[in-house]
Amino acid sequence: MKGMTARRRVTKMAVLLGVLLALAAPAGAADPPFWGFALDGSPITGARLAELEGTTGLSPRMVVFFLQWPSPGEGGVFPEESLEAIAARGALPCLTWEPMFIREGAETAIAAESILAGRYDGYVREFALRARAWGKPFVIRFAHEMNLSRYHWGTDPEGYGPASPELYRRMFRHVVDIFRSSGATNVLWAFCPNAESVPNPSSGSLAAWNRPEAYWPGDDWVDILGMDGYNWGRTKVVERDGWESRWQSFREIFGPLRRALRELAPAKPIVVFETASVAAGGVREDWLREALAEATDWGIRGVCWFYADKEEDWRLDAAGVAIVRRGTSAASPRLGTAKGEK
């Protein structure tokens, strides 16, 4: 049994290495993207991942999860349990690291001035040292979807505006620099805008500042380019939700952002860290099939599906799983779990 366990661990690390090599390969190769899941809630346990694999029959090559920063004066946590559980199943962990906390039931973004003035340096440095000690590779998406007013990183909602891109660039560089000075070279950094900017620059000159490329920290601080975007179909109406959604293809959702990212960094890999489609308004199986074909043609390295029943039920059914198996690297042999492993 010990020999079998060791062999399976070597296999899992080989798969993880394969994902890293795929990220490092020259851009433009028309290979199917690796498959991943983005999961809501924390921590990510081995039991939860085993249940997910058992339900879907898919072994993700990347698992995206979320962690907020602590409020002032509180100690933060390092998500070693989640990182270890994900890596143990042969997947590359991707931490979406959100510089916000919950205050009186509301999300509160940490002021950029607090981060840039060093008030969170102790937390960030301790986190970096823990990451270095853990030793295995993982991705950090720092302050994702920065071009959405819903997050307004570094400011309060009213402060989100023309100054936000510069504040974001400075915060991103500050955090990465602390990790590098701490020797946490096993961490890869992802720059991940949302596919649609809100407010949208096309809506008028007052929103012209809110372009994804305006937030770009610079080539030296980013390892991976990311994109998030969803097909909401016909689930949103103005009377109830304040906006009206419509059926959008993968190409329509991601095409403009992909072009912008390619202009920023032609050689860096692109990963879709969050996507999914509803069923209302079209045929979700057709959407998924076309999405994976498009991702392959574009040379997208990975596609991570938001697998949750949150706002809408984004979970895949059997037909969707079959399409994933045919259209991604998830068609490779599944990874078993040795008895006693979590």
Contacts in CASP RR format, 6 or more apart in sequence:
PFRMAT RR
TARGET T0000
AUTHOR 0000-0000-0000
METHOD contacts of the structure
MODEL  1
MKGMTARRRVTKMAVLLGVLLALAAPAGAADPPFWGFALDGSPITGARLA
ELEGTTGLSPRMVVFFLQWPSPGEGGVFPEESLEAIAARGALPCLTWEPM
FIREGAETAIAAESILAGRYDGYVREFALRARAWGKPFVIRFAHEMNLSR
YHWGTDPEGYGPASPELYRRMFRHVVDIFRSSGATNVLWAFCPNAESVPN
PSSGSLAAWNRPEAYWPGDDWVDILGMDGYNWGRTKVVERDGWESRWQSF
REIFGPLRRALRELAPAKPIVVFETASVAAGGVREDWLREALAEATDWGI
RGVCWFYADKEEDWRLDAAGVAIVRRGTSAASPRLGTAKGEK
1 338 0 8 1.000
1 339 0 8 1.000
4 338 0 8 1.000
5 338 0 8 1.000
5 341 0 8 1.000
8 335 0 8 1.000
8 336 0 8 1.000
8 337 0 8 1.000
8 338 0 8 1.000
9 338 0 8 1.000
11 335 0 8 1.000
12 87 0 8 1.000
12 88 0 8 1.000
12 89 0 8 1.000
12 90 0 8 1.000
12 335 0 8 1.000
13 90 0 8 1.000
15 61 0 8 1.000
15 90 0 8 1.000
15 91 0 8 1.000
15 335 0 8 1.000
16 87 0 8 1.000
16 90 0 8 1.000
16 91 0 8 1.000
16 92 0 8 1.000
16 136 0 8 1.000
16 137 0 8 1.000
19 34 0 8 1.000
19 61 0 8 1.000
19 62 0 8 1.000
19 91 0 8 1.000
19 92 0 8 1.000
20 92 0 8 1.000
20 137 0 8 1.000
22 31 0 8 1.000
22 34 0 8 1.000
22 269 0 8 1.000
22 301 0 8 1.000
22 302 0 8 1.000
22 329 0 8 1.000
23 188 0 8 1.000
23 223 0 8 1.000
23 224 0 8 1.000
23 269 0 8 1.000
23 271 0 8 1.000
23 301 0 8 1.000
24 269 0 8 1.000
25 269 0 8 1.000
25 301 0 8 1.000
26 267 0 8 1.000
27 266 0 8 1.000
27 267 0 8 1.000
27 268 0 8 1.000
27 269 0 8 1.000
27 270 0 8 1.000
27 299 0 8 1.000
28 298 0 8 1.000
28 299 0 8 1.000
29 299 0 8 1.000
30 296 0 8 1.000
30 297 0 8 1.000
30 299 0 8 1.000
31 296 0 8 1.000
31 299 0 8 1.000
31 329 0 8 1.000
32 292 0 8 1.000
32 295 0 8 1.000
32 296 0 8 1.000
32 327 0 8 1.000
32 328 0 8 1.000
32 329 0 8 1.000
32 331 0 8 1.000
33 272 0 8 1.000
33 292 0 8 1.000
33 295 0 8 1.000
33 296 0 8 1.000
33 299 0 8 1.000
33 300 0 8 1.000
33 301 0 8 1.000
33 302 0 8 1.000
33 303 0 8 1.000
33 328 0 8 1.000
33 329 0 8 1.000
34 61 0 8 1.000
34 62 0 8 1.000
34 301 0 8 1.000
34 302 0 8 1.000
34 303 0 8 1.000
34 328 0 8 1.000
34 329 0 8 1.000
34 330 0 8 1.000
35 58 0 8 1.000
35 60 0 8 1.000
35 61 0 8 1.000
35 302 0 8 1.000
35 303 0 8 1.000
35 304 0 8 1.000
35 305 0 8 1.000
35 324 0 8 1.000
35 328 0 8 1.000
35 329 0 8 1.000
35 330 0 8 1.000
36 60 0 8 1.000
36 61 0 8 1.000
36 62 0 8 1.000
36 63 0 8 1.000
36 64 0 8 1.000
36 91 0 8 1.000
36 302 0 8 1.000
36 303 0 8 1.000
36 304 0 8 1.000
36 305 0 8 1.000
36 330 0 8 1.000
37 52 0 8 1.000
37 58 0 8 1.000
37 60 0 8 1.000
37 62 0 8 1.000
37 63 0 8 1.000
37 64 0 8 1.000
37 304 0 8 1.000
37 305 0 8 1.000
37 306 0 8 1.000
37 307 0 8 1.000
38 63 0 8 1.000
38 64 0 8 1.000
38 65 0 8 1.000
38 273 0 8 1.000
38 274 0 8 1.000
38 304 0 8 1.000
38 305 0 8 1.000
38 306 0 8 1.000
38 307 0 8 1.000
38 308 0 8 1.000
39 48 0 8 1.000
39 52 0 8 1.000
39 63 0 8 1.000
39 64 0 8 1.000
39 65 0 8 1.000
39 307 0 8 1.000
39 308 0 8 1.000
40 66 0 8 1.000
40 306 0 8 1.000
40 308 0 8 1.000
40 310 0 8 1.000
41 65 0 8 1.000
41 66 0 8 1.000
42 65 0 8 1.000
42 66 0 8 1.000
42 67 0 8 1.000
42 79 0 8 1.000
42 82 0 8 1.000
43 79 0 8 1.000
43 81 0 8 1.000
43 82 0 8 1.000
43 85 0 8 1.000
44 63 0 8 1.000
44 65 0 8 1.000
44 79 0 8 1.000
44 81 0 8 1.000
44 82 0 8 1.000
44 85 0 8 1.000
44 86 0 8 1.000
45 81 0 8 1.000
45 82 0 8 1.000
45 85 0 8 1.000
45 342 0 8 1.000
46 85 0 8 1.000
46 88 0 8 1.000
46 89 0 8 1.000
46 342 0 8 1.000
47 342 0 8 1.000
48 85 0 8 1.000
49 63 0 8 1.000
49 85 0 8 1.000
49 86 0 8 1.000
49 89 0 8 1.000
49 91 0 8 1.000
50 89 0 8 1.000
50 337 0 8 1.000
52 60 0 8 1.000
52 307 0 8 1.000
53 59 0 8 1.000
53 60 0 8 1.000
53 89 0 8 1.000
53 334 0 8 1.000
56 307 0 8 1.000
56 316 0 8 1.000
56 321 0 8 1.000
57 321 0 8 1.000
57 334 0 8 1.000
58 321 0 8 1.000
58 324 0 8 1.000
58 325 0 8 1.000
58 330 0 8 1.000
59 89 0 8 1.000
59 90 0 8 1.000
59 91 0 8 1.000
59 330 0 8 1.000
59 334 0 8 1.000
59 335 0 8 1.000
60 91 0 8 1.000
60 304 0 8 1.000
60 330 0 8 1.000
61 90 0 8 1.000
61 91 0 8 1.000
61 92 0 8 1.000
61 302 0 8 1.000
61 329 0 8 1.000
61 330 0 8 1.000
62 91 0 8 1.000
62 92 0 8 1.000
62 93 0 8 1.000
62 94 0 8 1.000
62 139 0 8 1.000
62 271 0 8 1.000
62 302 0 8 1.000
62 304 0 8 1.000
63 86 0 8 1.000
63 91 0 8 1.000
63 92 0 8 1.000
63 93 0 8 1.000
63 94 0 8 1.000
63 304 0 8 1.000
64 94 0 8 1.000
64 96 0 8 1.000
64 141 0 8 1.000
64 273 0 8 1.000
64 274 0 8 1.000
64 304 0 8 1.000
65 79 0 8 1.000
65 82 0 8 1.000
65 86 0 8 1.000
65 93 0 8 1.000
65 94 0 8 1.000
65 95 0 8 1.000
65 96 0 8 1.000
66 95 0 8 1.000
66 96 0 8 1.000
66 98 0 8 1.000
67 77 0 8 1.000
67 79 0 8 1.000
67 95 0 8 1.000
67 96 0 8 1.000
67 97 0 8 1.000
67 98 0 8 1.000
68 98 0 8 1.000
68 99 0 8 1.000
68 100 0 8 1.000
68 101 0 8 1.000
68 102 0 8 1.000
69 76 0 8 1.000
69 97 0 8 1.000
69 98 0 8 1.000
69 99 0 8 1.000
69 100 0 8 1.000
69 101 0 8 1.000
69 110 0 8 1.000
69 120 0 8 1.000
69 123 0 8 1.000
70 76 0 8 1.000
70 77 0 8 1.000
70 101 0 8 1.000
70 123 0 8 1.000
71 101 0 8 1.000
71 102 0 8 1.000
71 103 0 8 1.000
71 108 0 8 1.000
72 114 0 8 1.000
72 119 0 8 1.000
74 101 0 8 1.000
75 123 0 8 1.000
76 123 0 8 1.000
76 127 0 8 1.000
78 126 0 8 1.000
78 127 0 8 1.000
78 130 0 8 1.000
78 131 0 8 1.000
78 134 0 8 1.000
79 95 0 8 1.000
80 130 0 8 1.000
80 134 0 8 1.000
82 93 0 8 1.000
82 95 0 8 1.000
83 93 0 8 1.000
83 95 0 8 1.000
83 134 0 8 1.000
83 136 0 8 1.000
83 138 0 8 1.000
84 134 0 8 1.000
85 342 0 8 1.000
86 92 0 8 1.000
86 93 0 8 1.000
87 93 0 8 1.000
87 136 0 8 1.000
87 138 0 8 1.000
88 341 0 8 1.000
88 342 0 8 1.000
89 335 0 8 1.000
89 337 0 8 1.000
90 335 0 8 1.000
92 137 0 8 1.000
92 138 0 8 1.000
92 139 0 8 1.000
93 138 0 8 1.000
93 139 0 8 1.000
94 138 0 8 1.000
94 139 0 8 1.000
94 140 0 8 1.000
94 141 0 8 1.000
94 190 0 8 1.000
94 273 0 8 1.000
94 304 0 8 1.000
95 138 0 8 1.000
95 139 0 8 1.000
95 140 0 8 1.000
95 141 0 8 1.000
96 141 0 8 1.000
96 144 0 8 1.000
96 273 0 8 1.000
97 140 0 8 1.000
97 141 0 8 1.000
97 142 0 8 1.000
97 143 0 8 1.000
98 143 0 8 1.000
98 144 0 8 1.000
98 151 0 8 1.000
99 109 0 8 1.000
99 110 0 8 1.000
99 115 0 8 1.000
99 120 0 8 1.000
99 142 0 8 1.000
99 143 0 8 1.000
99 153 0 8 1.000
99 154 0 8 1.000
99 171 0 8 1.000
100 107 0 8 1.000
100 108 0 8 1.000
100 109 0 8 1.000
100 110 0 8 1.000
100 151 0 8 1.000
100 153 0 8 1.000
101 107 0 8 1.000
101 108 0 8 1.000
101 110 0 8 1.000
102 108 0 8 1.000
109 151 0 8 1.000
109 152 0 8 1.000
109 153 0 8 1.000
109 154 0 8 1.000
109 155 0 8 1.000
109 156 0 8 1.000
110 120 0 8 1.000
110 154 0 8 1.000
111 154 0 8 1.000
111 155 0 8 1.000
112 153 0 8 1.000
112 154 0 8 1.000
112 155 0 8 1.000
112 167 0 8 1.000
112 168 0 8 1.000
112 170 0 8 1.000
112 171 0 8 1.000
114 120 0 8 1.000
115 154 0 8 1.000
115 171 0 8 1.000
115 174 0 8 1.000
115 175 0 8 1.000
116 170 0 8 1.000
116 171 0 8 1.000
116 174 0 8 1.000
118 174 0 8 1.000
121 178 0 8 1.000
124 175 0 8 1.000
124 178 0 8 1.000
124 179 0 8 1.000
125 178 0 8 1.000
125 182 0 8 1.000
128 178 0 8 1.000
128 179 0 8 1.000
128 182 0 8 1.000
128 183 0 8 1.000
128 184 0 8 1.000
128 187 0 8 1.000
129 182 0 8 1.000
129 184 0 8 1.000
131 138 0 8 1.000
131 179 0 8 1.000
131 184 0 8 1.000
131 186 0 8 1.000
131 187 0 8 1.000
132 182 0 8 1.000
132 183 0 8 1.000
132 184 0 8 1.000
132 185 0 8 1.000
132 186 0 8 1.000
134 186 0 8 1.000
135 186 0 8 1.000
136 186 0 8 1.000
137 186 0 8 1.000
137 187 0 8 1.000
137 188 0 8 1.000
138 186 0 8 1.000
138 187 0 8 1.000
138 188 0 8 1.000
139 187 0 8 1.000
139 188 0 8 1.000
139 189 0 8 1.000
139 190 0 8 1.000
139 223 0 8 1.000
139 224 0 8 1.000
140 187 0 8 1.000
140 188 0 8 1.000
140 189 0 8 1.000
140 190 0 8 1.000
141 190 0 8 1.000
141 192 0 8 1.000
141 226 0 8 1.000
141 273 0 8 1.000
142 171 0 8 1.000
142 172 0 8 1.000
142 175 0 8 1.000
142 176 0 8 1.000
142 189 0 8 1.000
142 190 0 8 1.000
143 151 0 8 1.000
143 153 0 8 1.000
143 168 0 8 1.000
143 171 0 8 1.000
143 172 0 8 1.000
144 151 0 8 1.000
144 190 0 8 1.000
144 192 0 8 1.000
144 194 0 8 1.000
144 228 0 8 1.000
144 273 0 8 1.000
145 151 0 8 1.000
145 192 0 8 1.000
145 193 0 8 1.000
145 194 0 8 1.000
145 228 0 8 1.000
146 153 0 8 1.000
146 164 0 8 1.000
146 168 0 8 1.000
146 193 0 8 1.000
146 215 0 8 1.000
147 193 0 8 1.000
147 194 0 8 1.000
147 197 0 8 1.000
147 198 0 8 1.000
147 210 0 8 1.000
147 211 0 8 1.000
147 212 0 8 1.000
147 215 0 8 1.000
148 194 0 8 1.000
148 197 0 8 1.000
148 198 0 8 1.000
149 157 0 8 1.000
149 160 0 8 1.000
149 198 0 8 1.000
149 199 0 8 1.000
150 198 0 8 1.000
152 159 0 8 1.000
152 160 0 8 1.000
152 164 0 8 1.000
153 164 0 8 1.000
153 167 0 8 1.000
153 168 0 8 1.000
153 171 0 8 1.000
154 164 0 8 1.000
154 167 0 8 1.000
154 168 0 8 1.000
154 171 0 8 1.000
155 161 0 8 1.000
155 163 0 8 1.000
155 164 0 8 1.000
155 167 0 8 1.000
161 209 0 8 1.000
161 210 0 8 1.000
162 209 0 8 1.000
164 209 0 8 1.000
164 210 0 8 1.000
164 215 0 8 1.000
165 209 0 8 1.000
165 210 0 8 1.000
165 211 0 8 1.000
165 214 0 8 1.000
165 215 0 8 1.000
168 215 0 8 1.000
168 217 0 8 1.000
169 215 0 8 1.000
169 216 0 8 1.000
169 217 0 8 1.000
169 218 0 8 1.000
172 189 0 8 1.000
172 191 0 8 1.000
172 217 0 8 1.000
172 221 0 8 1.000
173 217 0 8 1.000
173 218 0 8 1.000
173 221 0 8 1.000
176 189 0 8 1.000
176 217 0 8 1.000
176 221 0 8 1.000
177 221 0 8 1.000
179 187 0 8 1.000
188 223 0 8 1.000
188 224 0 8 1.000
189 221 0 8 1.000
189 222 0 8 1.000
189 223 0 8 1.000
189 224 0 8 1.000
190 222 0 8 1.000
190 223 0 8 1.000
190 224 0 8 1.000
190 225 0 8 1.000
190 226 0 8 1.000
190 271 0 8 1.000
190 273 0 8 1.000
191 215 0 8 1.000
191 216 0 8 1.000
191 217 0 8 1.000
191 222 0 8 1.000
191 224 0 8 1.000
191 225 0 8 1.000
191 226 0 8 1.000
192 225 0 8 1.000
192 226 0 8 1.000
192 227 0 8 1.000
192 228 0 8 1.000
192 273 0 8 1.000
193 212 0 8 1.000
193 215 0 8 1.000
193 226 0 8 1.000
193 227 0 8 1.000
193 228 0 8 1.000
193 257 0 8 1.000
193 261 0 8 1.000
194 212 0 8 1.000
194 227 0 8 1.000
194 228 0 8 1.000
194 229 0 8 1.000
194 257 0 8 1.000
195 227 0 8 1.000
195 228 0 8 1.000
195 229 0 8 1.000
195 253 0 8 1.000
195 254 0 8 1.000
195 255 0 8 1.000
195 256 0 8 1.000
195 257 0 8 1.000
196 229 0 8 1.000
196 253 0 8 1.000
197 207 0 8 1.000
197 210 0 8 1.000
197 211 0 8 1.000
197 212 0 8 1.000
198 210 0 8 1.000
199 206 0 8 1.000
199 207 0 8 1.000
199 210 0 8 1.000
200 207 0 8 1.000
200 210 0 8 1.000
201 207 0 8 1.000
201 208 0 8 1.000
201 209 0 8 1.000
201 210 0 8 1.000
201 211 0 8 1.000
211 260 0 8 1.000
212 257 0 8 1.000
212 260 0 8 1.000
212 261 0 8 1.000
213 260 0 8 1.000
213 263 0 8 1.000
213 264 0 8 1.000
216 222 0 8 1.000
216 264 0 8 1.000
219 265 0 8 1.000
219 268 0 8 1.000
222 265 0 8 1.000
222 268 0 8 1.000
223 268 0 8 1.000
224 268 0 8 1.000
224 269 0 8 1.000
224 270 0 8 1.000
224 271 0 8 1.000
225 261 0 8 1.000
225 264 0 8 1.000
225 265 0 8 1.000
225 268 0 8 1.000
225 269 0 8 1.000
225 270 0 8 1.000
225 271 0 8 1.000
226 261 0 8 1.000
226 270 0 8 1.000
226 271 0 8 1.000
226 272 0 8 1.000
226 273 0 8 1.000
227 254 0 8 1.000
227 257 0 8 1.000
227 258 0 8 1.000
227 261 0 8 1.000
227 270 0 8 1.000
227 271 0 8 1.000
227 272 0 8 1.000
227 273 0 8 1.000
227 275 0 8 1.000
228 272 0 8 1.000
228 273 0 8 1.000
228 274 0 8 1.000
228 275 0 8 1.000
229 253 0 8 1.000
229 254 0 8 1.000
229 272 0 8 1.000
229 274 0 8 1.000
229 275 0 8 1.000
230 253 0 8 1.000
230 274 0 8 1.000
230 275 0 8 1.000
230 276 0 8 1.000
230 277 0 8 1.000
230 306 0 8 1.000
230 314 0 8 1.000
231 247 0 8 1.000
231 248 0 8 1.000
231 249 0 8 1.000
231 250 0 8 1.000
231 253 0 8 1.000
231 275 0 8 1.000
231 276 0 8 1.000
231 277 0 8 1.000
231 278 0 8 1.000
231 287 0 8 1.000
232 245 0 8 1.000
232 246 0 8 1.000
232 248 0 8 1.000
232 278 0 8 1.000
232 312 0 8 1.000
233 245 0 8 1.000
233 246 0 8 1.000
233 247 0 8 1.000
233 248 0 8 1.000
233 277 0 8 1.000
233 278 0 8 1.000
233 280 0 8 1.000
233 281 0 8 1.000
233 282 0 8 1.000
234 245 0 8 1.000
234 246 0 8 1.000
234 247 0 8 1.000
234 280 0 8 1.000
234 281 0 8 1.000
235 245 0 8 1.000
235 278 0 8 1.000
235 280 0 8 1.000
235 312 0 8 1.000
236 242 0 8 1.000
236 243 0 8 1.000
236 244 0 8 1.000
236 245 0 8 1.000
237 244 0 8 1.000
238 244 0 8 1.000
247 281 0 8 1.000
247 282 0 8 1.000
249 287 0 8 1.000
249 290 0 8 1.000
249 291 0 8 1.000
249 294 0 8 1.000
250 275 0 8 1.000
250 287 0 8 1.000
250 290 0 8 1.000
250 291 0 8 1.000
250 294 0 8 1.000
250 295 0 8 1.000
251 290 0 8 1.000
251 294 0 8 1.000
253 275 0 8 1.000
254 272 0 8 1.000
254 294 0 8 1.000
258 270 0 8 1.000
258 298 0 8 1.000
258 300 0 8 1.000
261 270 0 8 1.000
262 270 0 8 1.000
269 301 0 8 1.000
270 298 0 8 1.000
270 299 0 8 1.000
270 300 0 8 1.000
270 301 0 8 1.000
271 300 0 8 1.000
271 301 0 8 1.000
271 302 0 8 1.000
271 303 0 8 1.000
271 304 0 8 1.000
272 295 0 8 1.000
272 300 0 8 1.000
272 302 0 8 1.000
272 303 0 8 1.000
272 304 0 8 1.000
273 304 0 8 1.000
274 304 0 8 1.000
274 306 0 8 1.000
275 291 0 8 1.000
275 303 0 8 1.000
275 304 0 8 1.000
275 305 0 8 1.000
275 306 0 8 1.000
276 305 0 8 1.000
276 306 0 8 1.000
276 307 0 8 1.000
276 314 0 8 1.000
277 284 0 8 1.000
277 287 0 8 1.000
277 288 0 8 1.000
277 291 0 8 1.000
277 314 0 8 1.000
278 284 0 8 1.000
278 312 0 8 1.000
278 313 0 8 1.000
278 314 0 8 1.000
284 320 0 8 1.000
285 319 0 8 1.000
285 320 0 8 1.000
285 323 0 8 1.000
288 320 0 8 1.000
288 323 0 8 1.000
288 324 0 8 1.000
289 323 0 8 1.000
289 327 0 8 1.000
291 303 0 8 1.000
292 303 0 8 1.000
292 323 0 8 1.000
292 324 0 8 1.000
292 327 0 8 1.000
292 328 0 8 1.000
293 327 0 8 1.000
295 302 0 8 1.000
295 303 0 8 1.000
296 327 0 8 1.000
302 328 0 8 1.000
303 328 0 8 1.000
305 314 0 8 1.000
305 316 0 8 1.000
305 324 0 8 1.000
306 314 0 8 1.000
307 314 0 8 1.000
307 315 0 8 1.000
307 316 0 8 1.000
308 314 0 8 1.000
308 315 0 8 1.000
309 315 0 8 1.000
316 324 0 8 1.000
324 330 0 8 1.000
325 331 0 8 1.000
END
